[in-house]
Amino acid sequence: MLNGKTIMITGGTGSFGKQCCREILTKFKPEKVIVFSRDELKQSEMASNPAFASGKIRFFLGDVRDEPRLKRAMAGVDYVIHAAALKQVPAAEYNPHEFIKTNINGAMNVVDAAISTGVQRVIALSTDKAVNPVNLYGATKLCSDKIFIAGNSYSGRINTRFSVVRYGNVIGSRGSVIPIFLKQKDKGLITVTKKEMTRFVISIQEGVSFALQSLEDMIGGEIFIPKLPSCTIGDLAEAIAPGCPIKIIGLRPGEKLHESLIPADEAHHTTEQENRFVIHPSNPYWQYDSDRYKGKICPEGFGYDSFTNSDKLCIEDLCTLVEKFKKSVVD
């Protein structure tokens, strides 16, 4: 599907963006891959990395807050993968204006620019924190999800289509817990919010593959959710630093004890498939055929959360996961 196409990745110098570039260049033959981000240093570092030594990559400085710049960058683009976001939960609580400008206003700008330039498909990355949000970051991502789904109503004859991918914590992404725990292990003390806290986990490779598959499958208006394992933070700390002293620091501002990917209120228009769930738009004002997705409709009251999830990782599983992460960092 990506062969001969021009793909733009917003937030392209982030953990997801770089892995996505690698996967596209390795598995497909794109016409061009545009890395759109606001940090010139990260672009320079990425450009000097042999993994990205390809004549197909273009680096485009810009911010999703700047709609004219987005329009210029999207000229001639076929597909957009929207990964740009501010995402640190505590930072959002103290800097709400900045998160709103990037995560909400930025989403509106991406939708408007994509329609104006005739982009065919846009897939946006979301988070489990957008479900029943209790923090500012989750609230901005919920708004972003709604903006992208509604974007299908605005494209008219241009026929630009928008969908969303929603998943849990990405292993090893910047600011995530595994790199933090590994550093703390060397200092001899692990700080844990609450041992019983649970989180969904997904590797960066799995996240990218799922997003690209969703980009191929989308009609426009879906929220795609992979079936994921979950774990307790206490078990993760024990897997990384067995026997290391642990200090309980309590929930940080805006944190939940457990996360959800599908709220019970959306179960009645969610299809379960072998490896994923698809939440269909509740009021599509565009051509949408939910019957295309074979599977079963989730029962009333169904919810998909990290606490009741039947796929739980034990400490041995987590040890394997951590070793894979450390090897990927070395590679």
QUIFENNOR-V628565 format. One record per residue. N is the residue number from 1. NEAR is the number of other ideal C-beta (glycine too) atoms within 12 Angstrom. D_CENTER is the distance of its C-alpha to the mean C-alpha in Angstrom with 1 decimal. Layout:
# QUIFENNOR-V628565
n = (N & N)
near = (NEAR & NEAR)
d_center = (D_CENTER & D_CENTER)
This chain:
# QUIFENNOR-V628565
n = (1 & 2 & 3 & 4 & 5 & 6 & 7 & 8 & 9 & 10 & 11 & 12 & 13 & 14 & 15 & 16 & 17 & 18 & 19 & 20 & 21 & 22 & 23 & 24 & 25 & 26 & 27 & 28 & 29 & 30 & 31 & 32 & 33 & 34 & 35 & 36 & 37 & 38 & 39 & 40 & 41 & 42 & 43 & 44 & 45 & 46 & 47 & 48 & 49 & 50 & 51 & 52 & 53 & 54 & 55 & 56 & 57 & 58 & 59 & 60 & 61 & 62 & 63 & 64 & 65 & 66 & 67 & 68 & 69 & 70 & 71 & 72 & 73 & 74 & 75 & 76 & 77 & 78 & 79 & 80 & 81 & 82 & 83 & 84 & 85 & 86 & 87 & 88 & 89 & 90 & 91 & 92 & 93 & 94 & 95 & 96 & 97 & 98 & 99 & 100 & 101 & 102 & 103 & 104 & 105 & 106 & 107 & 108 & 109 & 110 & 111 & 112 & 113 & 114 & 115 & 116 & 117 & 118 & 119 & 120 & 121 & 122 & 123 & 124 & 125 & 126 & 127 & 128 & 129 & 130 & 131 & 132 & 133 & 134 & 135 & 136 & 137 & 138 & 139 & 140 & 141 & 142 & 143 & 144 & 145 & 146 & 147 & 148 & 149 & 150 & 151 & 152 & 153 & 154 & 155 & 156 & 157 & 158 & 159 & 160 & 161 & 162 & 163 & 164 & 165 & 166 & 167 & 168 & 169 & 170 & 171 & 172 & 173 & 174 & 175 & 176 & 177 & 178 & 179 & 180 & 181 & 182 & 183 & 184 & 185 & 186 & 187 & 188 & 189 & 190 & 191 & 192 & 193 & 194 & 195 & 196 & 197 & 198 & 199 & 200 & 201 & 202 & 203 & 204 & 205 & 206 & 207 & 208 & 209 & 210 & 211 & 212 & 213 & 214 & 215 & 216 & 217 & 218 & 219 & 220 & 221 & 222 & 223 & 224 & 225 & 226 & 227 & 228 & 229 & 230 & 231 & 232 & 233 & 234 & 235 & 236 & 237 & 238 & 239 & 240 & 241 & 242 & 243 & 244 & 245 & 246 & 247 & 248 & 249 & 250 & 251 & 252 & 253 & 254 & 255 & 256 & 257 & 258 & 259 & 260 & 261 & 262 & 263 & 264 & 265 & 266 & 267 & 268 & 269 & 270 & 271 & 272 & 273 & 274 & 275 & 276 & 277 & 278 & 279 & 280 & 281 & 282 & 283 & 284 & 285 & 286 & 287 & 288 & 289 & 290 & 291 & 292 & 293 & 294 & 295 & 296 & 297 & 298 & 299 & 300 & 301 & 302 & 303 & 304 & 305 & 306 & 307 & 308 & 309 & 310 & 311 & 312 & 313 & 314 & 315 & 316 & 317 & 318 & 319 & 320 & 321 & 322 & 323 & 324 & 325 & 326 & 327 & 328 & 329 & 330 & 331)
near = (22 & 31 & 17 & 14 & 28 & 32 & 46 & 49 & 52 & 48 & 41 & 41 & 36 & 36 & 36 & 45 & 42 & 35 & 38 & 46 & 44 & 32 & 30 & 38 & 30 & 21 & 20 & 26 & 17 & 32 & 24 & 30 & 38 & 40 & 44 & 43 & 37 & 29 & 22 & 17 & 14 & 25 & 29 & 16 & 17 & 32 & 26 & 13 & 20 & 10 & 18 & 31 & 14 & 24 & 12 & 25 & 33 & 30 & 33 & 34 & 24 & 34 & 27 & 42 & 28 & 25 & 25 & 18 & 23 & 39 & 28 & 20 & 39 & 38 & 22 & 21 & 37 & 30 & 44 & 49 & 50 & 50 & 45 & 40 & 45 & 38 & 37 & 28 & 35 & 22 & 24 & 34 & 24 & 18 & 21 & 23 & 18 & 24 & 35 & 24 & 23 & 38 & 48 & 33 & 28 & 39 & 45 & 31 & 38 & 49 & 42 & 30 & 36 & 44 & 33 & 25 & 30 & 25 & 39 & 30 & 41 & 49 & 48 & 50 & 48 & 45 & 44 & 46 & 39 & 45 & 36 & 23 & 30 & 25 & 32 & 33 & 40 & 33 & 27 & 40 & 41 & 32 & 29 & 46 & 42 & 30 & 32 & 47 & 41 & 27 & 42 & 35 & 25 & 24 & 29 & 16 & 9 & 25 & 20 & 36 & 40 & 49 & 42 & 46 & 47 & 45 & 45 & 44 & 38 & 38 & 41 & 32 & 36 & 24 & 20 & 31 & 38 & 38 & 23 & 26 & 34 & 25 & 17 & 23 & 26 & 14 & 15 & 14 & 19 & 32 & 25 & 30 & 31 & 23 & 22 & 20 & 30 & 33 & 42 & 41 & 41 & 42 & 32 & 34 & 27 & 31 & 41 & 37 & 28 & 37 & 45 & 36 & 25 & 41 & 40 & 24 & 25 & 36 & 28 & 41 & 40 & 42 & 45 & 42 & 44 & 36 & 26 & 37 & 30 & 35 & 41 & 32 & 40 & 25 & 33 & 42 & 37 & 27 & 34 & 34 & 30 & 19 & 12 & 21 & 17 & 26 & 17 & 18 & 19 & 14 & 21 & 25 & 21 & 26 & 28 & 33 & 21 & 30 & 39 & 38 & 44 & 42 & 29 & 20 & 18 & 34 & 26 & 20 & 27 & 36 & 29 & 25 & 24 & 13 & 19 & 33 & 37 & 40 & 39 & 36 & 33 & 20 & 14 & 23 & 17 & 25 & 17 & 26 & 16 & 23 & 12 & 18 & 28 & 15 & 19 & 15 & 22 & 27 & 13 & 13 & 14 & 25 & 28 & 37 & 27 & 36 & 23 & 19 & 27 & 13 & 21 & 23 & 31 & 18 & 21 & 16 & 21 & 33 & 23 & 18 & 29 & 35 & 19 & 23 & 32 & 21 & 13 & 22 & 17 & 8 & 10)
d_center = (20.9 & 19.7 & 23.2 & 25.0 & 22.1 & 20.8 & 17.0 & 15.6 & 12.3 & 11.9 & 11.1 & 12.4 & 14.0 & 11.1 & 10.3 & 7.7 & 10.2 & 13.2 & 12.4 & 11.5 & 14.9 & 16.6 & 15.7 & 16.8 & 19.9 & 20.8 & 20.5 & 21.3 & 23.8 & 22.1 & 24.4 & 22.2 & 18.8 & 18.4 & 16.5 & 16.2 & 16.0 & 18.4 & 19.5 & 22.5 & 22.9 & 19.5 & 20.3 & 23.7 & 22.6 & 20.2 & 23.1 & 25.5 & 23.5 & 25.4 & 22.2 & 21.6 & 25.3 & 25.1 & 26.9 & 24.1 & 21.8 & 22.3 & 21.2 & 21.0 & 21.2 & 20.0 & 18.1 & 16.2 & 18.8 & 21.4 & 21.7 & 24.7 & 22.9 & 20.0 & 22.7 & 24.5 & 21.5 & 20.7 & 24.3 & 24.7 & 21.0 & 20.3 & 16.5 & 13.7 & 10.1 & 8.8 & 6.6 & 9.3 & 9.4 & 11.6 & 10.1 & 13.2 & 14.6 & 18.3 & 18.2 & 17.0 & 20.1 & 22.4 & 21.0 & 20.0 & 21.3 & 19.1 & 15.8 & 17.3 & 18.3 & 15.0 & 12.4 & 15.1 & 17.7 & 15.3 & 13.7 & 17.4 & 18.3 & 15.8 & 17.1 & 20.7 & 20.6 & 19.2 & 22.0 & 24.6 & 24.1 & 23.8 & 20.4 & 20.2 & 16.6 & 13.4 & 10.0 & 7.5 & 3.7 & 4.7 & 5.8 & 9.1 & 10.8 & 11.0 & 13.5 & 17.0 & 15.9 & 18.5 & 17.1 & 16.7 & 13.1 & 12.3 & 14.9 & 13.6 & 10.2 & 12.6 & 14.7 & 12.1 & 11.3 & 15.1 & 15.7 & 13.9 & 15.6 & 18.8 & 18.6 & 20.0 & 23.1 & 23.8 & 23.6 & 27.1 & 28.8 & 26.2 & 24.1 & 20.7 & 18.2 & 14.8 & 12.3 & 8.9 & 6.5 & 6.1 & 6.2 & 7.8 & 8.6 & 8.0 & 11.7 & 13.2 & 10.6 & 12.7 & 14.1 & 13.1 & 16.2 & 17.4 & 18.4 & 19.9 & 21.9 & 23.2 & 24.5 & 26.1 & 27.7 & 29.7 & 31.0 & 32.0 & 30.2 & 26.8 & 25.6 & 23.9 & 23.1 & 24.3 & 24.9 & 24.2 & 20.7 & 18.3 & 14.6 & 12.5 & 11.7 & 10.1 & 11.1 & 9.4 & 11.7 & 10.8 & 7.1 & 8.6 & 11.5 & 9.9 & 8.2 & 11.7 & 13.6 & 12.1 & 13.1 & 16.5 & 17.0 & 16.1 & 19.0 & 17.4 & 16.4 & 14.6 & 11.6 & 10.8 & 10.4 & 11.3 & 14.2 & 13.5 & 16.1 & 16.4 & 18.7 & 20.7 & 20.4 & 24.1 & 24.0 & 21.3 & 23.6 & 26.6 & 25.0 & 24.4 & 27.6 & 30.1 & 32.9 & 31.6 & 32.4 & 29.7 & 29.8 & 28.3 & 27.1 & 25.8 & 22.7 & 21.5 & 21.5 & 19.0 & 17.9 & 18.2 & 20.1 & 18.0 & 14.7 & 14.4 & 12.1 & 15.0 & 17.8 & 21.3 & 21.9 & 19.7 & 21.1 & 23.9 & 21.8 & 19.4 & 20.3 & 19.9 & 20.0 & 20.6 & 17.1 & 14.9 & 15.4 & 15.5 & 15.9 & 18.3 & 19.1 & 21.9 & 24.0 & 23.4 & 25.8 & 25.1 & 25.9 & 23.7 & 24.8 & 23.1 & 25.8 & 24.2 & 21.9 & 24.3 & 24.0 & 25.0 & 24.2 & 23.2 & 26.2 & 26.8 & 25.4 & 22.8 & 19.9 & 17.2 & 16.8 & 16.7 & 20.4 & 22.0 & 19.8 & 22.4 & 20.4 & 21.0 & 21.1 & 24.5 & 25.3 & 26.4 & 23.1 & 21.3 & 23.9 & 23.1 & 19.4 & 20.3 & 22.8 & 20.4 & 18.1 & 21.3 & 22.4 & 19.3 & 19.9 & 23.5 & 22.9)
